[in-house]
Structures are given as structure tokens and as C-alpha cells.
């Protein structure tokens, strides 16, 4: 197809997301691809990679649908590095050909969200954070991106959680030391004071639990507050001015 022909087809594709009715004829590569049972992600990946050169020569509608399916299959099989690369290819193709949706799905947002998840799984937290914030700029009411961004922020800024864990460990070790002191010395030579040491070690152990639980709660709260403030600012900017 010519470039203008591809653009014309893409415009028709946006108006009608059912790609299967665009043409009466389908290539054998496409028919074989469609015969792969749903959920057979590894079979789909193997098929695409085996026939990639031929798939790239197909009409754009067939190629694009297979490209999207292959990219999704990479994500489902945990091939996150490959998935990130192919996500960029899908986004570029959708923008270049003005494709907003495929089979009723918002291509841009769906691919970006899964790319953020791939970045998260490969410890590219800054990139995942950036993608999710971009998705929220598009739609501040996107709850999936909202919850996922909170998770990223919690993992991206673990300073408070680390401090609370370190404090808890220190208190637990001190409590254990007091137990040893109580058993070896106090109960043998100062039995009348054993209750006081027991009370002290129990108090220190309880403080360790409070430090651990309180630090975790405060860490989650701070992450949630950071994201919610960000979303609130977005909504205020997008609100119509009176």
C-alpha cells in the first residue's frame, strides 16, 4: 500500500474498530495467527518470531493487529525487556497511522500502562513513575494508574520504611539481650527484681512492633498523599475556569 493509502485505512479503522470486516480476504499468515487459541501466549510469541519477516510485509491492518497481540503476549509471558521495546513500536505505529483504538480498546493508554508495569518489574521505577504520571495527565480519574503510581512511589522512596525497620530490629535485639540477661543473671542473683526487667523487655519489644507497624503505615500514607496531591493539582488545572 502507498503511504496515503495506509493513512486512509487508518482513519477508517478509528471510525470502525472491528478490523476483521475491513477486507474479505485475509492472508494465510493472519488466518494461522487467528487460529492460535486465546491465552496461548507462548505459542503466539513463537509464531510471530518465526514469521516476523513475512508478517512485516502484510497489509497494515493485519500487521498492526498481530504486532499488538505479540506485544501483549510478551507481557503475559514475563518477557518484560522485549515488551518495553515492542511497546514503543506499537505506540509509534499507532501515532504515525492515527489509530486511536483496536477492537474497542484504547491502544495508547493500554500499551503505556503495560509498559509501566514492565518497567516496574525490571526495577526501572523512575520510568514507570513517569509513564503513570503521563497517563494521569491524560485522565486524572484513571484509578488503575492512580493505584499503580502509589505502589511505585512507595518502592521508589523507601527511606522512611528502611529507618523504621532498622529501629525495630534494634529494639528487638535489645529485647533479646534483656531476655538473656534476665535468664543468666537476674533470676539467679536478683530474683526479686526479675519482674522489673521482664516489664522493661516487654515494653521495648512492644515499641519495636509499634515502630515497624507505624513506619509501614506512615510510609504508605506519605506515598498516597504524594500521588493524591499530584492528581488534585491536575484536576484543578483541567477544571474549566469560571
Secondary structure, DSSP 8 states (H G I E B T S, - for coil): --HHHHHHHHHHHHH---GGGS-S---HHHHHHHTS-TT-HHHHHHHHHHSHHHHTTS-HHHHHHHHHHHHHHHHHTT-HHHHHHHHHHHHHHHHHTT--EETTEEHHHHHHHHHHHHHHHTT-HHHHHHHHHHHHHH-TT-HHHHHHHHHHHHHH--HHHHHHHHHHHHHHHHHHHHHHHIIIIIHHH-GGGHHHHHHHHHHHHHHHHHHHHHHHHHHHHHHHHHHHHHHHHHHHHHS---
